[in-house]
Amino acid sequence: MLSANPLEGLEQQIVFGIASGSIYASLALALVLIYRAMEAINFAQGEMATFSTFIAWMLMTTFQWSFWITFPLVVVLSFVG
């Protein structure tokens, strides 16, 4: 099916690429900051990012919470955990 905007797919891919790149960049920045401060590589940061993403997904799909309630809660839980 043809859409009215032929660049719609391209626009979606650009936004998705920027979002994915931002996540990778923030995780890489966190690794560099921890390494410079402690001179130790913390491989648990990937686990923490995955865990917080899973908690957000579970709250939004299972319990039907809105993004605006879930996001601040997951940020707080990530800092505590």
Biopython code that builds the backbone (N, CA, C, O; Angstrom):
import numpy as np
from Bio.PDB.StructureBuilder import StructureBuilder

atoms = [
    (1, "MET", "N", (0.847, -1.175, 0.000)),
    (1, "MET", "CA", (0.000, 0.000, 0.000)),
    (1, "MET", "C", (0.893, 1.240, 0.000)),
    (1, "MET", "O", (1.834, 1.340, 0.788)),
    (2, "LEU", "N", (0.598, 2.147, -0.861)),
    (2, "LEU", "CA", (1.370, 3.375, -0.953)),
    (2, "LEU", "C", (0.825, 4.407, 0.016)),
    (2, "LEU", "O", (-0.387, 4.572, 0.158)),
    (3, "SER", "N", (1.736, 5.096, 0.678)),
    (3, "SER", "CA", (1.303, 6.145, 1.602)),
    (3, "SER", "C", (1.321, 7.491, 0.883)),
    (3, "SER", "O", (1.895, 7.627, -0.197)),
    (4, "ALA", "N", (0.691, 8.466, 1.494)),
    (4, "ALA", "CA", (0.642, 9.803, 0.907)),
    (4, "ALA", "C", (2.019, 10.456, 0.912)),
    (4, "ALA", "O", (2.328, 11.269, 0.042)),
    (5, "ASN", "N", (2.838, 10.103, 1.887)),
    (5, "ASN", "CA", (4.167, 10.679, 2.010)),
    (5, "ASN", "C", (5.196, 9.598, 1.677)),
    (5, "ASN", "O", (5.371, 8.668, 2.464)),
    (6, "PRO", "N", (5.879, 9.694, 0.541)),
    (6, "PRO", "CA", (6.833, 8.642, 0.178)),
    (6, "PRO", "C", (8.053, 8.582, 1.099)),
    (6, "PRO", "O", (8.753, 7.569, 1.113)),
    (7, "LEU", "N", (8.321, 9.628, 1.858)),
    (7, "LEU", "CA", (9.469, 9.639, 2.763)),
    (7, "LEU", "C", (9.097, 9.238, 4.183)),
    (7, "LEU", "O", (9.920, 9.353, 5.092)),
    (8, "GLU", "N", (7.868, 8.768, 4.388)),
    (8, "GLU", "CA", (7.426, 8.425, 5.739)),
    (8, "GLU", "C", (8.308, 7.337, 6.354)),
    (8, "GLU", "O", (8.682, 7.439, 7.522)),
    (9, "GLY", "N", (8.636, 6.326, 5.608)),
    (9, "GLY", "CA", (9.497, 5.267, 6.117)),
    (9, "GLY", "C", (10.885, 5.782, 6.453)),
    (9, "GLY", "O", (11.473, 5.384, 7.459)),
    (10, "LEU", "N", (11.408, 6.660, 5.618)),
    (10, "LEU", "CA", (12.726, 7.240, 5.863)),
    (10, "LEU", "C", (12.723, 8.079, 7.132)),
    (10, "LEU", "O", (13.659, 8.012, 7.929)),
    (11, "GLU", "N", (11.678, 8.864, 7.316)),
    (11, "GLU", "CA", (11.581, 9.694, 8.520)),
    (11, "GLU", "C", (11.530, 8.832, 9.775)),
    (11, "GLU", "O", (12.167, 9.153, 10.779)),
    (12, "GLN", "N", (10.782, 7.748, 9.722)),
    (12, "GLN", "CA", (10.699, 6.848, 10.870)),
    (12, "GLN", "C", (12.051, 6.215, 11.160)),
    (12, "GLN", "O", (12.437, 6.085, 12.321)),
    (13, "GLN", "N", (12.771, 5.823, 10.119)),
    (13, "GLN", "CA", (14.085, 5.218, 10.312)),
    (13, "GLN", "C", (15.084, 6.221, 10.880)),
    (13, "GLN", "O", (15.929, 5.854, 11.697)),
    (14, "ILE", "N", (14.999, 7.460, 10.466)),
    (14, "ILE", "CA", (15.897, 8.488, 11.004)),
    (14, "ILE", "C", (15.628, 8.710, 12.487)),
    (14, "ILE", "O", (16.565, 8.784, 13.282)),
    (15, "VAL", "N", (14.363, 8.815, 12.863)),
    (15, "VAL", "CA", (14.017, 8.999, 14.278)),
    (15, "VAL", "C", (14.449, 7.790, 15.090)),
    (15, "VAL", "O", (14.997, 7.943, 16.181)),
    (16, "PHE", "N", (14.209, 6.583, 14.571)),
    (16, "PHE", "CA", (14.622, 5.370, 15.272)),
    (16, "PHE", "C", (16.141, 5.310, 15.418)),
    (16, "PHE", "O", (16.648, 4.908, 16.466)),
    (17, "GLY", "N", (16.864, 5.704, 14.382)),
    (17, "GLY", "CA", (18.323, 5.708, 14.445)),
    (17, "GLY", "C", (18.858, 6.694, 15.467)),
    (17, "GLY", "O", (19.815, 6.397, 16.183)),
    (18, "ILE", "N", (18.243, 7.866, 15.537)),
    (18, "ILE", "CA", (18.660, 8.861, 16.533)),
    (18, "ILE", "C", (18.375, 8.353, 17.941)),
    (18, "ILE", "O", (19.199, 8.522, 18.840)),
    (19, "ALA", "N", (17.208, 7.727, 18.139)),
    (19, "ALA", "CA", (16.862, 7.202, 19.463)),
    (19, "ALA", "C", (17.814, 6.082, 19.870)),
    (19, "ALA", "O", (18.301, 6.063, 21.000)),
    (20, "SER", "N", (18.081, 5.154, 18.963)),
    (20, "SER", "CA", (18.995, 4.051, 19.275)),
    (20, "SER", "C", (20.407, 4.564, 19.527)),
    (20, "SER", "O", (21.073, 4.127, 20.466)),
    (21, "GLY", "N", (20.856, 5.476, 18.702)),
    (21, "GLY", "CA", (22.184, 6.046, 18.887)),
    (21, "GLY", "C", (22.323, 6.785, 20.201)),
    (21, "GLY", "O", (23.386, 6.754, 20.822)),
    (22, "SER", "N", (21.266, 7.447, 20.629)),
    (22, "SER", "CA", (21.299, 8.153, 21.915)),
    (22, "SER", "C", (21.440, 7.183, 23.075)),
    (22, "SER", "O", (22.155, 7.459, 24.038)),
    (23, "ILE", "N", (20.762, 6.054, 22.985)),
    (23, "ILE", "CA", (20.871, 5.046, 24.045)),
    (23, "ILE", "C", (22.281, 4.481, 24.087)),
    (23, "ILE", "O", (22.874, 4.374, 25.160)),
    (24, "TYR", "N", (22.825, 4.117, 22.924)),
    (24, "TYR", "CA", (24.192, 3.592, 22.889)),
    (24, "TYR", "C", (25.197, 4.629, 23.386)),
    (24, "TYR", "O", (26.136, 4.286, 24.105)),
    (25, "ALA", "N", (25.010, 5.877, 23.014)),
    (25, "ALA", "CA", (25.931, 6.931, 23.442)),
    (25, "ALA", "C", (25.876, 7.143, 24.949)),
    (25, "ALA", "O", (26.913, 7.341, 25.582)),
    (26, "SER", "N", (24.683, 7.103, 25.530)),
    (26, "SER", "CA", (24.586, 7.306, 26.983)),
    (26, "SER", "C", (25.207, 6.141, 27.743)),
    (26, "SER", "O", (25.840, 6.350, 28.778)),
    (27, "LEU", "N", (25.038, 4.917, 27.249)),
    (27, "LEU", "CA", (25.685, 3.777, 27.908)),
    (27, "LEU", "C", (27.207, 3.846, 27.758)),
    (27, "LEU", "O", (27.936, 3.529, 28.698)),
    (28, "ALA", "N", (27.684, 4.251, 26.595)),
    (28, "ALA", "CA", (29.128, 4.387, 26.400)),
    (28, "ALA", "C", (29.698, 5.490, 27.285)),
    (28, "ALA", "O", (30.780, 5.335, 27.853)),
    (29, "LEU", "N", (28.981, 6.592, 27.404)),
    (29, "LEU", "CA", (29.426, 7.681, 28.274)),
    (29, "LEU", "C", (29.486, 7.223, 29.726)),
    (29, "LEU", "O", (30.415, 7.578, 30.451)),
    (30, "ALA", "N", (28.511, 6.445, 30.149)),
    (30, "ALA", "CA", (28.520, 5.929, 31.521)),
    (30, "ALA", "C", (29.716, 5.010, 31.744)),
    (30, "ALA", "O", (30.347, 5.066, 32.800)),
    (31, "LEU", "N", (30.036, 4.166, 30.765)),
    (31, "LEU", "CA", (31.209, 3.295, 30.900)),
    (31, "LEU", "C", (32.492, 4.108, 31.019)),
    (31, "LEU", "O", (33.352, 3.793, 31.842)),
    (32, "VAL", "N", (32.627, 5.144, 30.209)),
    (32, "VAL", "CA", (33.831, 5.974, 30.245)),
    (32, "VAL", "C", (33.943, 6.709, 31.577)),
    (32, "VAL", "O", (35.028, 6.775, 32.155)),
    (33, "LEU", "N", (32.837, 7.261, 32.070)),
    (33, "LEU", "CA", (32.875, 7.986, 33.341)),
    (33, "LEU", "C", (33.262, 7.069, 34.498)),
    (33, "LEU", "O", (34.066, 7.458, 35.345)),
    (34, "ILE", "N", (32.714, 5.880, 34.547)),
    (34, "ILE", "CA", (33.057, 4.931, 35.615)),
    (34, "ILE", "C", (34.512, 4.495, 35.485)),
    (34, "ILE", "O", (35.220, 4.385, 36.486)),
    (35, "TYR", "N", (34.961, 4.245, 34.256)),
    (35, "TYR", "CA", (36.346, 3.815, 34.072)),
    (35, "TYR", "C", (37.324, 4.917, 34.481)),
    (35, "TYR", "O", (38.337, 4.636, 35.123)),
    (36, "ARG", "N", (37.034, 6.152, 34.119)),
    (36, "ARG", "CA", (37.937, 7.249, 34.488)),
    (36, "ARG", "C", (37.947, 7.503, 35.990)),
    (36, "ARG", "O", (38.978, 7.877, 36.550)),
    (37, "ALA", "N", (36.816, 7.304, 36.639)),
    (37, "ALA", "CA", (36.745, 7.567, 38.077)),
    (37, "ALA", "C", (37.372, 6.441, 38.884)),
    (37, "ALA", "O", (38.057, 6.699, 39.873)),
    (38, "MET", "N", (37.147, 5.194, 38.477)),
    (38, "MET", "CA", (37.575, 4.054, 39.297)),
    (38, "MET", "C", (38.649, 3.197, 38.643)),
    (38, "MET", "O", (39.216, 2.317, 39.291)),
    (39, "GLU", "N", (38.936, 3.441, 37.373)),
    (39, "GLU", "CA", (39.850, 2.620, 36.583)),
    (39, "GLU", "C", (39.441, 1.150, 36.611)),
    (39, "GLU", "O", (40.283, 0.255, 36.681)),
    (40, "ALA", "N", (38.145, 0.926, 36.557)),
    (40, "ALA", "CA", (37.576, -0.418, 36.471)),
    (40, "ALA", "C", (36.392, -0.356, 35.522)),
    (40, "ALA", "O", (35.626, 0.607, 35.526)),
    (41, "ILE", "N", (36.252, -1.389, 34.716)),
    (41, "ILE", "CA", (35.136, -1.436, 33.775)),
    (41, "ILE", "C", (33.950, -2.094, 34.463)),
    (41, "ILE", "O", (34.072, -3.190, 35.011)),
    (42, "ASN", "N", (32.815, -1.433, 34.435)),
    (42, "ASN", "CA", (31.605, -1.942, 35.065)),
    (42, "ASN", "C", (30.693, -2.517, 33.985)),
    (42, "ASN", "O", (29.951, -1.784, 33.332)),
    (43, "PHE", "N", (30.757, -3.842, 33.804)),
    (43, "PHE", "CA", (29.926, -4.482, 32.791)),
    (43, "PHE", "C", (28.483, -4.651, 33.245)),
    (43, "PHE", "O", (27.639, -5.078, 32.458)),
    (44, "ALA", "N", (28.186, -4.328, 34.485)),
    (44, "ALA", "CA", (26.819, -4.455, 34.988)),
    (44, "ALA", "C", (25.914, -3.345, 34.469)),
    (44, "ALA", "O", (24.701, -3.410, 34.665)),
    (45, "GLN", "N", (26.462, -2.342, 33.820)),
    (45, "GLN", "CA", (25.627, -1.247, 33.325)),
    (45, "GLN", "C", (24.670, -1.715, 32.238)),
    (45, "GLN", "O", (23.552, -1.209, 32.144)),
    (46, "GLY", "N", (25.083, -2.656, 31.427)),
    (46, "GLY", "CA", (24.173, -3.222, 30.435)),
    (46, "GLY", "C", (23.017, -3.937, 31.095)),
    (46, "GLY", "O", (21.875, -3.860, 30.640)),
    (47, "GLU", "N", (23.329, -4.637, 32.181)),
    (47, "GLU", "CA", (22.279, -5.323, 32.931)),
    (47, "GLU", "C", (21.307, -4.322, 33.551)),
    (47, "GLU", "O", (20.094, -4.536, 33.534)),
    (48, "MET", "N", (21.835, -3.243, 34.091)),
    (48, "MET", "CA", (20.964, -2.234, 34.706)),
    (48, "MET", "C", (20.062, -1.574, 33.662)),
    (48, "MET", "O", (18.890, -1.313, 33.933)),
    (49, "ALA", "N", (20.596, -1.306, 32.481)),
    (49, "ALA", "CA", (19.787, -0.703, 31.415)),
    (49, "ALA", "C", (18.704, -1.672, 30.947)),
    (49, "ALA", "O", (17.562, -1.273, 30.723)),
    (50, "THR", "N", (19.064, -2.940, 30.803)),
    (50, "THR", "CA", (18.086, -3.943, 30.387)),
    (50, "THR", "C", (17.010, -4.129, 31.437)),
    (50, "THR", "O", (15.831, -4.252, 31.106)),
    (51, "PHE", "N", (17.404, -4.151, 32.700)),
    (51, "PHE", "CA", (16.437, -4.346, 33.782)),
    (51, "PHE", "C", (15.448, -3.186, 33.854)),
    (51, "PHE", "O", (14.245, -3.408, 33.997)),
    (52, "SER", "N", (15.939, -1.956, 33.758)),
    (52, "SER", "CA", (15.030, -0.810, 33.834)),
    (52, "SER", "C", (14.108, -0.759, 32.618)),
    (52, "SER", "O", (12.951, -0.356, 32.736)),
    (53, "THR", "N", (14.609, -1.162, 31.456)),
    (53, "THR", "CA", (13.758, -1.222, 30.268)),
    (53, "THR", "C", (12.677, -2.276, 30.426)),
    (53, "THR", "O", (11.531, -2.055, 30.035)),
    (54, "PHE", "N", (13.034, -3.424, 30.999)),
    (54, "PHE", "CA", (12.049, -4.482, 31.226)),
    (54, "PHE", "C", (10.976, -4.035, 32.212)),
    (54, "PHE", "O", (9.792, -4.304, 32.008)),
    (55, "ILE", "N", (11.384, -3.358, 33.274)),
    (55, "ILE", "CA", (10.406, -2.875, 34.258)),
    (55, "ILE", "C", (9.443, -1.884, 33.596)),
    (55, "ILE", "O", (8.235, -1.952, 33.823)),
    (56, "ALA", "N", (9.966, -0.971, 32.785)),
    (56, "ALA", "CA", (9.106, -0.001, 32.096)),
    (56, "ALA", "C", (8.148, -0.709, 31.145)),
    (56, "ALA", "O", (6.963, -0.381, 31.101)),
    (57, "TRP", "N", (8.650, -1.670, 30.392)),
    (57, "TRP", "CA", (7.795, -2.413, 29.458)),
    (57, "TRP", "C", (6.702, -3.164, 30.208)),
    (57, "TRP", "O", (5.547, -3.173, 29.781)),
    (58, "MET", "N", (7.066, -3.798, 31.335)),
    (58, "MET", "CA", (6.086, -4.556, 32.107)),
    (58, "MET", "C", (4.995, -3.642, 32.664)),
    (58, "MET", "O", (3.812, -3.980, 32.605)),
    (59, "LEU", "N", (5.383, -2.497, 33.199)),
    (59, "LEU", "CA", (4.394, -1.579, 33.760)),
    (59, "LEU", "C", (3.456, -1.031, 32.686)),
    (59, "LEU", "O", (2.263, -0.855, 32.934)),
    (60, "MET", "N", (3.989, -0.764, 31.498)),
    (60, "MET", "CA", (3.156, -0.177, 30.455)),
    (60, "MET", "C", (2.289, -1.210, 29.744)),
    (60, "MET", "O", (1.202, -0.867, 29.279)),
    (61, "THR", "N", (2.732, -2.464, 29.645)),
    (61, "THR", "CA", (1.930, -3.458, 28.934)),
    (61, "THR", "C", (1.030, -4.256, 29.864)),
    (61, "THR", "O", (-0.148, -4.447, 29.565)),
    (62, "THR", "N", (1.559, -4.720, 30.978)),
    (62, "THR", "CA", (0.773, -5.561, 31.879)),
    (62, "THR", "C", (-0.217, -4.745, 32.689)),
    (62, "THR", "O", (-1.387, -5.112, 32.797)),
    (63, "PHE", "N", (0.241, -3.649, 33.254)),
    (63, "PHE", "CA", (-0.605, -2.845, 34.132)),
    (63, "PHE", "C", (-1.252, -1.652, 33.429)),
    (63, "PHE", "O", (-2.021, -0.913, 34.044)),
    (64, "GLN", "N", (-0.944, -1.458, 32.133)),
    (64, "GLN", "CA", (-1.530, -0.382, 31.326)),
    (64, "GLN", "C", (-1.275, 1.013, 31.908)),
    (64, "GLN", "O", (-2.137, 1.888, 31.831)),
    (65, "TRP", "N", (-0.088, 1.213, 32.491)),
    (65, "TRP", "CA", (0.276, 2.529, 33.005)),
    (65, "TRP", "C", (0.697, 3.407, 31.838)),
    (65, "TRP", "O", (1.216, 2.912, 30.837)),
    (66, "SER", "N", (0.476, 4.696, 31.964)),
    (66, "SER", "CA", (0.899, 5.606, 30.904)),
    (66, "SER", "C", (2.415, 5.822, 30.986)),
    (66, "SER", "O", (3.050, 5.568, 32.009)),
    (67, "PHE", "N", (2.959, 6.296, 29.880)),
    (67, "PHE", "CA", (4.392, 6.564, 29.824)),
    (67, "PHE", "C", (4.796, 7.608, 30.848)),
    (67, "PHE", "O", (5.863, 7.495, 31.451)),
    (68, "TRP", "N", (3.973, 8.615, 31.058)),
    (68, "TRP", "CA", (4.315, 9.738, 31.928)),
    (68, "TRP", "C", (4.312, 9.348, 33.403)),
    (68, "TRP", "O", (4.916, 10.047, 34.216)),
    (69, "ILE", "N", (3.663, 8.276, 33.761)),
    (69, "ILE", "CA", (3.742, 7.754, 35.131)),
    (69, "ILE", "C", (4.903, 6.772, 35.238)),
    (69, "ILE", "O", (5.626, 6.760, 36.234)),
    (70, "THR", "N", (5.074, 5.953, 34.210)),
    (70, "THR", "CA", (6.092, 4.909, 34.233)),
    (70, "THR", "C", (7.506, 5.476, 34.199)),
    (70, "THR", "O", (8.368, 5.027, 34.954)),
    (71, "PHE", "N", (7.754, 6.450, 33.339)),
    (71, "PHE", "CA", (9.112, 6.959, 33.151)),
    (71, "PHE", "C", (9.744, 7.492, 34.434)),
    (71, "PHE", "O", (10.852, 7.072, 34.768)),
    (72, "PRO", "N", (9.088, 8.408, 35.179)),
    (72, "PRO", "CA", (9.727, 8.889, 36.416)),
    (72, "PRO", "C", (9.926, 7.781, 37.445)),
    (72, "PRO", "O", (10.928, 7.762, 38.159)),
    (73, "LEU", "N", (8.969, 6.859, 37.518)),
    (73, "LEU", "CA", (9.093, 5.757, 38.467)),
    (73, "LEU", "C", (10.288, 4.869, 38.131)),
    (73, "LEU", "O", (11.035, 4.473, 39.026)),
    (74, "VAL", "N", (10.472, 4.556, 36.861)),
    (74, "VAL", "CA", (11.596, 3.712, 36.451)),
    (74, "VAL", "C", (12.921, 4.436, 36.660)),
    (74, "VAL", "O", (13.913, 3.804, 37.023)),
    (75, "VAL", "N", (12.958, 5.736, 36.439)),
    (75, "VAL", "CA", (14.189, 6.499, 36.687)),
    (75, "VAL", "C", (14.561, 6.428, 38.161)),
    (75, "VAL", "O", (15.723, 6.200, 38.497)),
    (76, "VAL", "N", (13.590, 6.618, 39.039)),
    (76, "VAL", "CA", (13.852, 6.540, 40.484)),
    (76, "VAL", "C", (14.289, 5.130, 40.866)),
    (76, "VAL", "O", (15.247, 4.965, 41.621)),
    (77, "LEU", "N", (13.600, 4.113, 40.355)),
    (77, "LEU", "CA", (13.977, 2.730, 40.664)),
    (77, "LEU", "C", (15.372, 2.395, 40.143)),
    (77, "LEU", "O", (16.100, 1.632, 40.779)),
    (78, "SER", "N", (15.749, 2.948, 39.010)),
    (78, "SER", "CA", (17.085, 2.699, 38.466)),
    (78, "SER", "C", (18.167, 3.313, 39.346)),
    (78, "SER", "O", (19.225, 2.714, 39.540)),
    (79, "PHE", "N", (17.907, 4.501, 39.879)),
    (79, "PHE", "CA", (18.887, 5.122, 40.761)),
    (79, "PHE", "C", (18.991, 4.386, 42.087)),
    (79, "PHE", "O", (20.082, 4.273, 42.646)),
    (80, "VAL", "N", (17.878, 3.887, 42.596)),
    (80, "VAL", "CA", (17.883, 3.172, 43.875)),
    (80, "VAL", "C", (18.521, 1.798, 43.715)),
    (80, "VAL", "O", (19.330, 1.375, 44.541)),
    (81, "GLY", "N", (18.148, 1.109, 42.642)),
    (81, "GLY", "CA", (18.614, -0.271, 42.433)),
    (81, "GLY", "C", (19.980, -0.285, 41.898)),
    (81, "GLY", "O", (20.538, -1.356, 41.659)),
]
sb = StructureBuilder()
sb.init_structure("model")
sb.init_model(0)
sb.init_chain("A")
sb.init_seg("    ")
for serial, (resi, resn, name, xyz) in enumerate(atoms, 1):
    if name == "N":
        sb.init_residue(resn, " ", resi, " ")
    sb.init_atom(name, np.array(xyz, "f"), 0.0, 1.0, " ", f" {name:<3s}", serial, name[0])
structure = sb.get_structure()
